[in-house]
Amino acid sequence: MRRSKKYSRPVRPLNIEAAMGGVHHERGRDGTDYKVHHISAGSKQYVCPGCNGIILVGEAHEVVWTEDTIWGAQYGIDSRRHWHTSCWKHRGR
Ligand SMILES: [Zn+2]
């Protein structure tokens, strides 16, 4: 089989930031650039990866993701997690 020529994949415009607004960046201790979006009232229940506890519907929390993954930005966005605000702030301690 002929090897297909390697094209650099076109960068898909990421509208998630524009759609969500209020996203800020945080540099993790491992050097990873995280994006953090504060949700003032969640519309769903989530499990926080920091404490494995439940984030209740209507509870303020943080949505965190990174576009800095070996599988690309979209993978990072698709893998975003919902954290309790305090768990995110105190992670890794
Ligand atoms: Zn938590």
PDB file of the backbone (N, CA, C, O) and the ligand in Angstrom, with CONECT records:
HET     ZN  A 101       1
ATOM      1  N   MET A   1       0.849  -1.211   0.000  1.00  0.00           N
ATOM      2  CA  MET A   1       0.000   0.000   0.000  1.00  0.00           C
ATOM      3  C   MET A   1       0.879   1.254   0.000  1.00  0.00           C
ATOM      4  O   MET A   1       1.887   1.327   0.702  1.00  0.00           O
ATOM      5  N   ARG A   2       0.480   2.209  -0.783  1.00  0.00           N
ATOM      6  CA  ARG A   2       1.216   3.468  -0.883  1.00  0.00           C
ATOM      7  C   ARG A   2       1.023   4.294   0.388  1.00  0.00           C
ATOM      8  O   ARG A   2      -0.089   4.471   0.885  1.00  0.00           O
ATOM      9  N   ARG A   3       2.098   4.765   0.865  1.00  0.00           N
ATOM     10  CA  ARG A   3       1.965   5.618   2.066  1.00  0.00           C
ATOM     11  C   ARG A   3       1.422   6.973   1.668  1.00  0.00           C
ATOM     12  O   ARG A   3       1.948   7.632   0.771  1.00  0.00           O
ATOM     13  N   SER A   4       0.402   7.364   2.323  1.00  0.00           N
ATOM     14  CA  SER A   4      -0.159   8.668   1.989  1.00  0.00           C
ATOM     15  C   SER A   4       0.763   9.761   2.513  1.00  0.00           C
ATOM     16  O   SER A   4       1.396   9.633   3.561  1.00  0.00           O
ATOM     17  N   LYS A   5       0.808  10.797   1.770  1.00  0.00           N
ATOM     18  CA  LYS A   5       1.644  11.937   2.134  1.00  0.00           C
ATOM     19  C   LYS A   5       1.123  12.542   3.434  1.00  0.00           C
ATOM     20  O   LYS A   5      -0.079  12.647   3.677  1.00  0.00           O
ATOM     21  N   LYS A   6       2.072  12.922   4.233  1.00  0.00           N
ATOM     22  CA  LYS A   6       1.673  13.478   5.526  1.00  0.00           C
ATOM     23  C   LYS A   6       1.265  14.942   5.386  1.00  0.00           C
ATOM     24  O   LYS A   6       2.065  15.805   5.027  1.00  0.00           O
ATOM     25  N   TYR A   7       0.045  15.177   5.672  1.00  0.00           N
ATOM     26  CA  TYR A   7      -0.416  16.567   5.662  1.00  0.00           C
ATOM     27  C   TYR A   7      -0.558  17.002   7.111  1.00  0.00           C
ATOM     28  O   TYR A   7      -0.945  16.214   7.974  1.00  0.00           O
ATOM     29  N   SER A   8      -0.251  18.228   7.359  1.00  0.00           N
ATOM     30  CA  SER A   8      -0.551  18.708   8.702  1.00  0.00           C
ATOM     31  C   SER A   8      -2.034  19.020   8.722  1.00  0.00           C
ATOM     32  O   SER A   8      -2.557  19.740   7.871  1.00  0.00           O
ATOM     33  N   ARG A   9      -2.678  18.468   9.697  1.00  0.00           N
ATOM     34  CA  ARG A   9      -4.131  18.632   9.773  1.00  0.00           C
ATOM     35  C   ARG A   9      -4.506  20.086   9.980  1.00  0.00           C
ATOM     36  O   ARG A   9      -3.884  20.772  10.791  1.00  0.00           O
ATOM     37  N   PRO A  10      -5.502  20.565   9.270  1.00  0.00           N
ATOM     38  CA  PRO A  10      -5.904  21.957   9.491  1.00  0.00           C
ATOM     39  C   PRO A  10      -6.390  22.132  10.928  1.00  0.00           C
ATOM     40  O   PRO A  10      -7.072  21.273  11.486  1.00  0.00           O
ATOM     41  N   VAL A  11      -6.033  23.220  11.480  1.00  0.00           N
ATOM     42  CA  VAL A  11      -6.449  23.481  12.850  1.00  0.00           C
ATOM     43  C   VAL A  11      -7.918  23.866  12.851  1.00  0.00           C
ATOM     44  O   VAL A  11      -8.336  24.820  12.194  1.00  0.00           O
ATOM     45  N   ARG A  12      -8.676  23.106  13.595  1.00  0.00           N
ATOM     46  CA  ARG A  12     -10.099  23.376  13.680  1.00  0.00           C
ATOM     47  C   ARG A  12     -10.331  24.583  14.561  1.00  0.00           C
ATOM     48  O   ARG A  12      -9.780  24.655  15.660  1.00  0.00           O
ATOM     49  N   PRO A  13     -11.117  25.514  14.117  1.00  0.00           N
ATOM     50  CA  PRO A  13     -11.357  26.665  14.991  1.00  0.00           C
ATOM     51  C   PRO A  13     -12.077  26.219  16.254  1.00  0.00           C
ATOM     52  O   PRO A  13     -13.075  25.500  16.196  1.00  0.00           O
ATOM     53  N   LEU A  14     -11.571  26.643  17.364  1.00  0.00           N
ATOM     54  CA  LEU A  14     -12.152  26.237  18.633  1.00  0.00           C
ATOM     55  C   LEU A  14     -13.033  27.358  19.142  1.00  0.00           C
ATOM     56  O   LEU A  14     -12.556  28.403  19.585  1.00  0.00           O
ATOM     57  N   ASN A  15     -14.284  27.124  19.070  1.00  0.00           N
ATOM     58  CA  ASN A  15     -15.222  28.167  19.486  1.00  0.00           C
ATOM     59  C   ASN A  15     -15.659  28.008  20.927  1.00  0.00           C
ATOM     60  O   ASN A  15     -16.479  28.777  21.429  1.00  0.00           O
ATOM     61  N   ILE A  16     -15.107  27.007  21.584  1.00  0.00           N
ATOM     62  CA  ILE A  16     -15.575  26.713  22.934  1.00  0.00           C
ATOM     63  C   ILE A  16     -15.330  27.904  23.863  1.00  0.00           C
ATOM     64  O   ILE A  16     -16.155  28.207  24.725  1.00  0.00           O
ATOM     65  N   GLU A  17     -14.195  28.570  23.680  1.00  0.00           N
ATOM     66  CA  GLU A  17     -13.906  29.696  24.567  1.00  0.00           C
ATOM     67  C   GLU A  17     -14.875  30.842  24.348  1.00  0.00           C
ATOM     68  O   GLU A  17     -15.383  31.448  25.291  1.00  0.00           O
ATOM     69  N   ALA A  18     -15.117  31.121  23.068  1.00  0.00           N
ATOM     70  CA  ALA A  18     -16.046  32.205  22.749  1.00  0.00           C
ATOM     71  C   ALA A  18     -17.433  31.870  23.266  1.00  0.00           C
ATOM     72  O   ALA A  18     -18.150  32.730  23.777  1.00  0.00           O
ATOM     73  N   ALA A  19     -17.800  30.591  23.120  1.00  0.00           N
ATOM     74  CA  ALA A  19     -19.134  30.175  23.532  1.00  0.00           C
ATOM     75  C   ALA A  19     -19.275  30.221  25.051  1.00  0.00           C
ATOM     76  O   ALA A  19     -20.337  30.560  25.574  1.00  0.00           O
ATOM     77  N   MET A  20     -18.215  29.885  25.739  1.00  0.00           N
ATOM     78  CA  MET A  20     -18.301  29.795  27.184  1.00  0.00           C
ATOM     79  C   MET A  20     -17.977  31.118  27.870  1.00  0.00           C
ATOM     80  O   MET A  20     -18.595  31.459  28.879  1.00  0.00           O
ATOM     81  N   GLY A  21     -17.038  31.847  27.346  1.00  0.00           N
ATOM     82  CA  GLY A  21     -16.648  33.108  27.958  1.00  0.00           C
ATOM     83  C   GLY A  21     -16.004  32.889  29.312  1.00  0.00           C
ATOM     84  O   GLY A  21     -16.158  31.829  29.918  1.00  0.00           O
ATOM     85  N   GLY A  22     -15.291  33.882  29.778  1.00  0.00           N
ATOM     86  CA  GLY A  22     -14.749  33.827  31.133  1.00  0.00           C
ATOM     87  C   GLY A  22     -13.770  32.706  31.387  1.00  0.00           C
ATOM     88  O   GLY A  22     -13.674  32.200  32.506  1.00  0.00           O
ATOM     89  N   VAL A  23     -13.045  32.314  30.360  1.00  0.00           N
ATOM     90  CA  VAL A  23     -12.053  31.254  30.541  1.00  0.00           C
ATOM     91  C   VAL A  23     -10.709  31.877  30.890  1.00  0.00           C
ATOM     92  O   VAL A  23     -10.268  32.825  30.241  1.00  0.00           O
ATOM     93  N   HIS A  24     -10.073  31.349  31.900  1.00  0.00           N
ATOM     94  CA  HIS A  24      -8.720  31.821  32.156  1.00  0.00           C
ATOM     95  C   HIS A  24      -7.741  30.657  32.116  1.00  0.00           C
ATOM     96  O   HIS A  24      -8.130  29.492  32.200  1.00  0.00           O
ATOM     97  N   HIS A  25      -6.474  30.995  31.987  1.00  0.00           N
ATOM     98  CA  HIS A  25      -5.437  29.981  31.854  1.00  0.00           C
ATOM     99  C   HIS A  25      -4.732  29.806  33.180  1.00  0.00           C
ATOM    100  O   HIS A  25      -4.544  30.760  33.935  1.00  0.00           O
ATOM    101  N   GLU A  26      -4.348  28.580  33.448  1.00  0.00           N
ATOM    102  CA  GLU A  26      -3.529  28.314  34.623  1.00  0.00           C
ATOM    103  C   GLU A  26      -2.425  27.366  34.217  1.00  0.00           C
ATOM    104  O   GLU A  26      -2.662  26.366  33.537  1.00  0.00           O
ATOM    105  N   ARG A  27      -1.214  27.690  34.641  1.00  0.00           N
ATOM    106  CA  ARG A  27      -0.084  26.834  34.344  1.00  0.00           C
ATOM    107  C   ARG A  27       0.061  25.837  35.486  1.00  0.00           C
ATOM    108  O   ARG A  27       0.273  26.219  36.637  1.00  0.00           O
ATOM    109  N   GLY A  28      -0.053  24.572  35.157  1.00  0.00           N
ATOM    110  CA  GLY A  28       0.089  23.539  36.188  1.00  0.00           C
ATOM    111  C   GLY A  28       1.536  23.357  36.600  1.00  0.00           C
ATOM    112  O   GLY A  28       2.450  23.851  35.939  1.00  0.00           O
ATOM    113  N   ARG A  29       1.736  22.646  37.693  1.00  0.00           N
ATOM    114  CA  ARG A  29       3.089  22.409  38.176  1.00  0.00           C
ATOM    115  C   ARG A  29       3.898  21.573  37.196  1.00  0.00           C
ATOM    116  O   ARG A  29       5.125  21.657  37.149  1.00  0.00           O
ATOM    117  N   ASP A  30       3.184  20.759  36.409  1.00  0.00           N
ATOM    118  CA  ASP A  30       3.864  19.935  35.414  1.00  0.00           C
ATOM    119  C   ASP A  30       4.118  20.701  34.118  1.00  0.00           C
ATOM    120  O   ASP A  30       4.588  20.131  33.133  1.00  0.00           O
ATOM    121  N   GLY A  31       3.804  21.991  34.126  1.00  0.00           N
ATOM    122  CA  GLY A  31       4.051  22.811  32.947  1.00  0.00           C
ATOM    123  C   GLY A  31       2.908  22.782  31.944  1.00  0.00           C
ATOM    124  O   GLY A  31       2.975  23.440  30.906  1.00  0.00           O
ATOM    125  N   THR A  32       1.863  22.027  32.246  1.00  0.00           N
ATOM    126  CA  THR A  32       0.719  21.960  31.343  1.00  0.00           C
ATOM    127  C   THR A  32      -0.120  23.216  31.484  1.00  0.00           C
ATOM    128  O   THR A  32      -0.360  23.708  32.587  1.00  0.00           O
ATOM    129  N   ASP A  33      -0.555  23.716  30.354  1.00  0.00           N
ATOM    130  CA  ASP A  33      -1.378  24.917  30.348  1.00  0.00           C
ATOM    131  C   ASP A  33      -2.845  24.496  30.425  1.00  0.00           C
ATOM    132  O   ASP A  33      -3.379  23.911  29.483  1.00  0.00           O
ATOM    133  N   TYR A  34      -3.485  24.793  31.540  1.00  0.00           N
ATOM    134  CA  TYR A  34      -4.884  24.432  31.712  1.00  0.00           C
ATOM    135  C   TYR A  34      -5.786  25.617  31.426  1.00  0.00           C
ATOM    136  O   TYR A  34      -5.415  26.773  31.632  1.00  0.00           O
ATOM    137  N   LYS A  35      -6.952  25.307  30.957  1.00  0.00           N
ATOM    138  CA  LYS A  35      -7.977  26.332  30.816  1.00  0.00           C
ATOM    139  C   LYS A  35      -9.045  26.047  31.857  1.00  0.00           C
ATOM    140  O   LYS A  35      -9.478  24.909  32.041  1.00  0.00           O
ATOM    141  N   VAL A  36      -9.443  27.072  32.507  1.00  0.00           N
ATOM    142  CA  VAL A  36     -10.373  26.926  33.622  1.00  0.00           C
ATOM    143  C   VAL A  36     -11.559  27.854  33.392  1.00  0.00           C
ATOM    144  O   VAL A  36     -11.397  29.053  33.163  1.00  0.00           O
ATOM    145  N   HIS A  37     -12.712  27.293  33.454  1.00  0.00           N
ATOM    146  CA  HIS A  37     -13.934  28.082  33.270  1.00  0.00           C
ATOM    147  C   HIS A  37     -14.803  27.923  34.503  1.00  0.00           C
ATOM    148  O   HIS A  37     -15.143  26.806  34.894  1.00  0.00           O
ATOM    149  N   HIS A  38     -15.154  29.021  35.102  1.00  0.00           N
ATOM    150  CA  HIS A  38     -15.989  28.979  36.291  1.00  0.00           C
ATOM    151  C   HIS A  38     -17.454  28.907  35.894  1.00  0.00           C
ATOM    152  O   HIS A  38     -17.955  29.731  35.129  1.00  0.00           O
ATOM    153  N   ILE A  39     -18.118  27.913  36.428  1.00  0.00           N
ATOM    154  CA  ILE A  39     -19.559  27.752  36.204  1.00  0.00           C
ATOM    155  C   ILE A  39     -20.260  28.198  37.486  1.00  0.00           C
ATOM    156  O   ILE A  39     -19.983  27.678  38.567  1.00  0.00           O
ATOM    157  N   SER A  40     -21.150  29.145  37.359  1.00  0.00           N
ATOM    158  CA  SER A  40     -21.775  29.651  38.587  1.00  0.00           C
ATOM    159  C   SER A  40     -22.891  28.731  39.064  1.00  0.00           C
ATOM    160  O   SER A  40     -23.211  28.702  40.252  1.00  0.00           O
ATOM    161  N   ALA A  41     -23.477  27.988  38.149  1.00  0.00           N
ATOM    162  CA  ALA A  41     -24.519  27.035  38.542  1.00  0.00           C
ATOM    163  C   ALA A  41     -24.579  25.924  37.503  1.00  0.00           C
ATOM    164  O   ALA A  41     -25.029  26.140  36.378  1.00  0.00           O
ATOM    165  N   GLY A  42     -24.122  24.731  37.887  1.00  0.00           N
ATOM    166  CA  GLY A  42     -24.118  23.614  36.958  1.00  0.00           C
ATOM    167  C   GLY A  42     -25.534  23.146  36.655  1.00  0.00           C
ATOM    168  O   GLY A  42     -26.436  23.239  37.487  1.00  0.00           O
ATOM    169  N   SER A  43     -25.700  22.635  35.430  1.00  0.00           N
ATOM    170  CA  SER A  43     -27.034  22.163  35.034  1.00  0.00           C
ATOM    171  C   SER A  43     -27.137  20.647  35.166  1.00  0.00           C
ATOM    172  O   SER A  43     -28.191  20.063  34.917  1.00  0.00           O
ATOM    173  N   LYS A  44     -26.041  20.024  35.557  1.00  0.00           N
ATOM    174  CA  LYS A  44     -25.995  18.571  35.677  1.00  0.00           C
ATOM    175  C   LYS A  44     -25.204  18.215  36.919  1.00  0.00           C
ATOM    176  O   LYS A  44     -24.522  19.054  37.508  1.00  0.00           O
ATOM    177  N   GLN A  45     -25.310  16.952  37.305  1.00  0.00           N
ATOM    178  CA  GLN A  45     -24.493  16.466  38.408  1.00  0.00           C
ATOM    179  C   GLN A  45     -23.206  15.884  37.830  1.00  0.00           C
ATOM    180  O   GLN A  45     -23.236  15.176  36.823  1.00  0.00           O
ATOM    181  N   TYR A  46     -22.083  16.183  38.466  1.00  0.00           N
ATOM    182  CA  TYR A  46     -20.800  15.688  37.994  1.00  0.00           C
ATOM    183  C   TYR A  46     -20.061  15.034  39.142  1.00  0.00           C
ATOM    184  O   TYR A  46     -20.364  15.268  40.312  1.00  0.00           O
ATOM    185  N   VAL A  47     -19.070  14.197  38.786  1.00  0.00           N
ATOM    186  CA  VAL A  47     -18.188  13.630  39.799  1.00  0.00           C
ATOM    187  C   VAL A  47     -16.867  14.378  39.721  1.00  0.00           C
ATOM    188  O   VAL A  47     -16.245  14.461  38.662  1.00  0.00           O
ATOM    189  N   CYS A  48     -16.454  14.911  40.841  1.00  0.00           N
ATOM    190  CA  CYS A  48     -15.219  15.680  40.911  1.00  0.00           C
ATOM    191  C   CYS A  48     -14.029  14.730  40.939  1.00  0.00           C
ATOM    192  O   CYS A  48     -13.989  13.832  41.779  1.00  0.00           O
ATOM    193  N   PRO A  49     -13.040  14.906  40.028  1.00  0.00           N
ATOM    194  CA  PRO A  49     -11.879  14.019  40.024  1.00  0.00           C
ATOM    195  C   PRO A  49     -10.938  14.282  41.195  1.00  0.00           C
ATOM    196  O   PRO A  49     -10.037  13.485  41.457  1.00  0.00           O
ATOM    197  N   GLY A  50     -11.140  15.381  41.894  1.00  0.00           N
ATOM    198  CA  GLY A  50     -10.264  15.699  43.027  1.00  0.00           C
ATOM    199  C   GLY A  50     -10.615  14.883  44.262  1.00  0.00           C
ATOM    200  O   GLY A  50      -9.729  14.407  44.971  1.00  0.00           O
ATOM    201  N   CYS A  51     -11.903  14.725  44.516  1.00  0.00           N
ATOM    202  CA  CYS A  51     -12.328  14.058  45.744  1.00  0.00           C
ATOM    203  C   CYS A  51     -13.290  12.909  45.477  1.00  0.00           C
ATOM    204  O   CYS A  51     -13.734  12.236  46.408  1.00  0.00           O
ATOM    205  N   ASN A  52     -13.614  12.683  44.198  1.00  0.00           N
ATOM    206  CA  ASN A  52     -14.594  11.665  43.810  1.00  0.00           C
ATOM    207  C   ASN A  52     -15.967  11.922  44.411  1.00  0.00           C
ATOM    208  O   ASN A  52     -16.814  11.031  44.472  1.00  0.00           O
ATOM    209  N   GLY A  53     -16.165  13.136  44.845  1.00  0.00           N
ATOM    210  CA  GLY A  53     -17.457  13.520  45.392  1.00  0.00           C
ATOM    211  C   GLY A  53     -18.347  14.082  44.295  1.00  0.00           C
ATOM    212  O   GLY A  53     -17.901  14.346  43.178  1.00  0.00           O
ATOM    213  N   ILE A  54     -19.583  14.254  44.631  1.00  0.00           N
ATOM    214  CA  ILE A  54     -20.577  14.729  43.671  1.00  0.00           C
ATOM    215  C   ILE A  54     -20.604  16.261  43.669  1.00  0.00           C
ATOM    216  O   ILE A  54     -20.596  16.905  44.719  1.00  0.00           O
ATOM    217  N   ILE A  55     -20.637  16.813  42.470  1.00  0.00           N
ATOM    218  CA  ILE A  55     -20.935  18.238  42.312  1.00  0.00           C
ATOM    219  C   ILE A  55     -22.425  18.317  42.020  1.00  0.00           C
ATOM    220  O   ILE A  55     -22.894  17.794  41.009  1.00  0.00           O
ATOM    221  N   LEU A  56     -23.140  18.948  42.876  1.00  0.00           N
ATOM    222  CA  LEU A  56     -24.595  18.952  42.775  1.00  0.00           C
ATOM    223  C   LEU A  56     -25.085  19.874  41.672  1.00  0.00           C
ATOM    224  O   LEU A  56     -24.400  20.823  41.289  1.00  0.00           O
ATOM    225  N   VAL A  57     -26.268  19.588  41.171  1.00  0.00           N
ATOM    226  CA  VAL A  57     -26.914  20.474  40.205  1.00  0.00           C
ATOM    227  C   VAL A  57     -27.067  21.843  40.861  1.00  0.00           C
ATOM    228  O   VAL A  57     -27.526  21.957  41.998  1.00  0.00           O
ATOM    229  N   GLY A  58     -26.675  22.875  40.124  1.00  0.00           N
ATOM    230  CA  GLY A  58     -26.808  24.225  40.652  1.00  0.00           C
ATOM    231  C   GLY A  58     -25.623  24.691  41.480  1.00  0.00           C
ATOM    232  O   GLY A  58     -25.572  25.842  41.915  1.00  0.00           O
ATOM    233  N   GLU A  59     -24.665  23.786  41.696  1.00  0.00           N
ATOM    234  CA  GLU A  59     -23.493  24.153  42.489  1.00  0.00           C
ATOM    235  C   GLU A  59     -22.436  24.819  41.598  1.00  0.00           C
ATOM    236  O   GLU A  59     -22.187  24.384  40.473  1.00  0.00           O
ATOM    237  N   ALA A  60     -21.828  25.873  42.123  1.00  0.00           N
ATOM    238  CA  ALA A  60     -20.750  26.532  41.389  1.00  0.00           C
ATOM    239  C   ALA A  60     -19.535  25.604  41.364  1.00  0.00           C
ATOM    240  O   ALA A  60     -19.215  24.962  42.364  1.00  0.00           O
ATOM    241  N   HIS A  61     -18.873  25.540  40.229  1.00  0.00           N
ATOM    242  CA  HIS A  61     -17.677  24.694  40.120  1.00  0.00           C
ATOM    243  C   HIS A  61     -16.819  25.155  38.948  1.00  0.00           C
ATOM    244  O   HIS A  61     -17.136  26.142  38.284  1.00  0.00           O
ATOM    245  N   GLU A  62     -15.732  24.435  38.700  1.00  0.00           N
ATOM    246  CA  GLU A  62     -14.807  24.799  37.627  1.00  0.00           C
ATOM    247  C   GLU A  62     -14.800  23.695  36.576  1.00  0.00           C
ATOM    248  O   GLU A  62     -14.793  22.508  36.902  1.00  0.00           O
ATOM    249  N   VAL A  63     -14.802  24.104  35.312  1.00  0.00           N
ATOM    250  CA  VAL A  63     -14.571  23.157  34.227  1.00  0.00           C
ATOM    251  C   VAL A  63     -13.121  23.355  33.787  1.00  0.00           C
ATOM    252  O   VAL A  63     -12.699  24.472  33.488  1.00  0.00           O
ATOM    253  N   VAL A  64     -12.375  22.270  33.754  1.00  0.00           N
ATOM    254  CA  VAL A  64     -10.944  22.364  33.495  1.00  0.00           C
ATOM    255  C   VAL A  64     -10.563  21.437  32.351  1.00  0.00           C
ATOM    256  O   VAL A  64     -10.980  20.280  32.303  1.00  0.00           O
ATOM    257  N   TRP A  65      -9.766  21.966  31.433  1.00  0.00           N
ATOM    258  CA  TRP A  65      -9.245  21.117  30.359  1.00  0.00           C
ATOM    259  C   TRP A  65      -7.926  21.687  29.903  1.00  0.00           C
ATOM    260  O   TRP A  65      -7.549  22.802  30.263  1.00  0.00           O
ATOM    261  N   THR A  66      -7.236  20.905  29.108  1.00  0.00           N
ATOM    262  CA  THR A  66      -6.011  21.376  28.490  1.00  0.00           C
ATOM    263  C   THR A  66      -6.071  21.039  27.007  1.00  0.00           C
ATOM    264  O   THR A  66      -6.618  20.009  26.613  1.00  0.00           O
ATOM    265  N   GLU A  67      -5.511  21.908  26.205  1.00  0.00           N
ATOM    266  CA  GLU A  67      -5.423  21.609  24.773  1.00  0.00           C
ATOM    267  C   GLU A  67      -4.037  21.086  24.449  1.00  0.00           C
ATOM    268  O   GLU A  67      -3.691  20.852  23.291  1.00  0.00           O
ATOM    269  N   ASP A  68      -3.259  20.911  25.495  1.00  0.00           N
ATOM    270  CA  ASP A  68      -1.867  20.503  25.372  1.00  0.00           C
ATOM    271  C   ASP A  68      -1.773  18.993  25.596  1.00  0.00           C
ATOM    272  O   ASP A  68      -1.241  18.550  26.613  1.00  0.00           O
ATOM    273  N   THR A  69      -2.288  18.201  24.649  1.00  0.00           N
ATOM    274  CA  THR A  69      -2.212  16.748  24.785  1.00  0.00           C
ATOM    275  C   THR A  69      -1.549  16.177  23.541  1.00  0.00           C
ATOM    276  O   THR A  69      -1.528  16.819  22.491  1.00  0.00           O
ATOM    277  N   ILE A  70      -1.010  14.975  23.660  1.00  0.00           N
ATOM    278  CA  ILE A  70      -0.353  14.372  22.495  1.00  0.00           C
ATOM    279  C   ILE A  70      -1.374  13.969  21.444  1.00  0.00           C
ATOM    280  O   ILE A  70      -1.015  13.711  20.295  1.00  0.00           O
ATOM    281  N   TRP A  71      -2.655  13.913  21.832  1.00  0.00           N
ATOM    282  CA  TRP A  71      -3.699  13.583  20.866  1.00  0.00           C
ATOM    283  C   TRP A  71      -4.370  14.826  20.292  1.00  0.00           C
ATOM    284  O   TRP A  71      -5.314  14.729  19.507  1.00  0.00           O
ATOM    285  N   GLY A  72      -3.882  15.967  20.684  1.00  0.00           N
ATOM    286  CA  GLY A  72      -4.406  17.191  20.107  1.00  0.00           C
ATOM    287  C   GLY A  72      -5.380  17.903  21.022  1.00  0.00           C
ATOM    288  O   GLY A  72      -5.814  17.386  22.051  1.00  0.00           O
ATOM    289  N   ALA A  73      -5.702  19.109  20.601  1.00  0.00           N
ATOM    290  CA  ALA A  73      -6.529  19.987  21.427  1.00  0.00           C
ATOM    291  C   ALA A  73      -7.936  19.437  21.618  1.00  0.00           C
ATOM    292  O   ALA A  73      -8.508  19.531  22.704  1.00  0.00           O
ATOM    293  N   GLN A  74      -8.486  18.861  20.551  1.00  0.00           N
ATOM    294  CA  GLN A  74      -9.874  18.407  20.644  1.00  0.00           C
ATOM    295  C   GLN A  74     -10.010  17.308  21.685  1.00  0.00           C
ATOM    296  O   GLN A  74     -11.009  17.235  22.400  1.00  0.00           O
ATOM    297  N   TYR A  75      -8.997  16.453  21.762  1.00  0.00           N
ATOM    298  CA  TYR A  75      -9.030  15.393  22.763  1.00  0.00           C
ATOM    299  C   TYR A  75      -9.074  15.992  24.158  1.00  0.00           C
ATOM    300  O   TYR A  75      -9.823  15.543  25.026  1.00  0.00           O
ATOM    301  N   GLY A  76      -8.254  17.017  24.352  1.00  0.00           N
ATOM    302  CA  GLY A  76      -8.235  17.665  25.656  1.00  0.00           C
ATOM    303  C   GLY A  76      -9.578  18.287  26.003  1.00  0.00           C
ATOM    304  O   GLY A  76     -10.047  18.201  27.138  1.00  0.00           O
ATOM    305  N   ILE A  77     -10.182  18.908  25.014  1.00  0.00           N
ATOM    306  CA  ILE A  77     -11.489  19.534  25.240  1.00  0.00           C
ATOM    307  C   ILE A  77     -12.523  18.455  25.557  1.00  0.00           C
ATOM    308  O   ILE A  77     -13.347  18.612  26.459  1.00  0.00           O
ATOM    309  N   ASP A  78     -12.466  17.368  24.807  1.00  0.00           N
ATOM    310  CA  ASP A  78     -13.427  16.284  25.033  1.00  0.00           C
ATOM    311  C   ASP A  78     -13.214  15.624  26.393  1.00  0.00           C
ATOM    312  O   ASP A  78     -14.129  15.005  26.937  1.00  0.00           O
ATOM    313  N   SER A  79     -12.013  15.756  26.938  1.00  0.00           N
ATOM    314  CA  SER A  79     -11.701  15.129  28.222  1.00  0.00           C
ATOM    315  C   SER A  79     -11.831  16.104  29.385  1.00  0.00           C
ATOM    316  O   SER A  79     -11.319  15.838  30.472  1.00  0.00           O
ATOM    317  N   ARG A  80     -12.498  17.212  29.174  1.00  0.00           N
ATOM    318  CA  ARG A  80     -12.593  18.203  30.241  1.00  0.00           C
ATOM    319  C   ARG A  80     -13.303  17.616  31.459  1.00  0.00           C
ATOM    320  O   ARG A  80     -14.159  16.739  31.341  1.00  0.00           O
ATOM    321  N   ARG A  81     -12.927  18.118  32.616  1.00  0.00           N
ATOM    322  CA  ARG A  81     -13.473  17.603  33.854  1.00  0.00           C
ATOM    323  C   ARG A  81     -14.100  18.728  34.655  1.00  0.00           C
ATOM    324  O   ARG A  81     -13.741  19.897  34.516  1.00  0.00           O
ATOM    325  N   HIS A  82     -15.023  18.352  35.477  1.00  0.00           N
ATOM    326  CA  HIS A  82     -15.681  19.300  36.368  1.00  0.00           C
ATOM    327  C   HIS A  82     -15.150  19.079  37.771  1.00  0.00           C
ATOM    328  O   HIS A  82     -15.186  17.964  38.292  1.00  0.00           O
ATOM    329  N   TRP A  83     -14.662  20.136  38.371  1.00  0.00           N
ATOM    330  CA  TRP A  83     -14.052  20.081  39.701  1.00  0.00           C
ATOM    331  C   TRP A  83     -14.821  20.980  40.661  1.00  0.00           C
ATOM    332  O   TRP A  83     -15.358  22.018  40.273  1.00  0.00           O
ATOM    333  N   HIS A  84     -14.861  20.558  41.920  1.00  0.00           N
ATOM    334  CA  HIS A  84     -15.252  21.517  42.950  1.00  0.00           C
ATOM    335  C   HIS A  84     -14.221  22.647  42.914  1.00  0.00           C
ATOM    336  O   HIS A  84     -13.037  22.394  42.694  1.00  0.00           O
ATOM    337  N   THR A  85     -14.649  23.850  43.121  1.00  0.00           N
ATOM    338  CA  THR A  85     -13.711  24.978  43.087  1.00  0.00           C
ATOM    339  C   THR A  85     -12.568  24.768  44.083  1.00  0.00           C
ATOM    340  O   THR A  85     -11.406  25.006  43.754  1.00  0.00           O
ATOM    341  N   SER A  86     -12.895  24.326  45.293  1.00  0.00           N
ATOM    342  CA  SER A  86     -11.850  24.165  46.311  1.00  0.00           C
ATOM    343  C   SER A  86     -10.937  22.985  45.972  1.00  0.00           C
ATOM    344  O   SER A  86      -9.741  23.039  46.257  1.00  0.00           O
ATOM    345  N   CYS A  87     -11.472  21.928  45.373  1.00  0.00           N
ATOM    346  CA  CYS A  87     -10.627  20.783  44.993  1.00  0.00           C
ATOM    347  C   CYS A  87      -9.632  21.188  43.917  1.00  0.00           C
ATOM    348  O   CYS A  87      -8.473  20.777  43.950  1.00  0.00           O
ATOM    349  N   TRP A  88     -10.084  21.993  42.966  1.00  0.00           N
ATOM    350  CA  TRP A  88      -9.188  22.439  41.902  1.00  0.00           C
ATOM    351  C   TRP A  88      -8.077  23.312  42.485  1.00  0.00           C
ATOM    352  O   TRP A  88      -6.907  23.173  42.128  1.00  0.00           O
ATOM    353  N   LYS A  89      -8.465  24.206  43.381  1.00  0.00           N
ATOM    354  CA  LYS A  89      -7.461  25.109  43.957  1.00  0.00           C
ATOM    355  C   LYS A  89      -6.442  24.360  44.805  1.00  0.00           C
ATOM    356  O   LYS A  89      -5.278  24.754  44.878  1.00  0.00           O
ATOM    357  N   HIS A  90      -6.878  23.284  45.442  1.00  0.00           N
ATOM    358  CA  HIS A  90      -5.992  22.586  46.365  1.00  0.00           C
ATOM    359  C   HIS A  90      -5.470  21.278  45.794  1.00  0.00           C
ATOM    360  O   HIS A  90      -4.954  20.441  46.534  1.00  0.00           O
ATOM    361  N   ARG A  91      -5.597  21.096  44.501  1.00  0.00           N
ATOM    362  CA  ARG A  91      -5.168  19.832  43.892  1.00  0.00           C
ATOM    363  C   ARG A  91      -3.665  19.631  44.090  1.00  0.00           C
ATOM    364  O   ARG A  91      -2.884  20.581  44.145  1.00  0.00           O
ATOM    365  N   GLY A  92      -3.301  18.377  44.193  1.00  0.00           N
ATOM    366  CA  GLY A  92      -1.884  18.036  44.246  1.00  0.00           C
ATOM    367  C   GLY A  92      -1.204  18.334  45.561  1.00  0.00           C
ATOM    368  O   GLY A  92       0.022  18.279  45.657  1.00  0.00           O
ATOM    369  N   ARG A  93      -1.992  18.649  46.578  1.00  0.00           N
ATOM    370  CA  ARG A  93      -1.366  18.927  47.870  1.00  0.00           C
ATOM    371  C   ARG A  93      -1.259  17.673  48.695  1.00  0.00           C
ATOM    372  O   ARG A  93      -0.756  17.713  49.817  1.00  0.00           O
TER     373      ARG A  93
HETATM  374 ZN    ZN A 101     -14.170  17.701  44.872  1.00  0.00          ZN2+
END
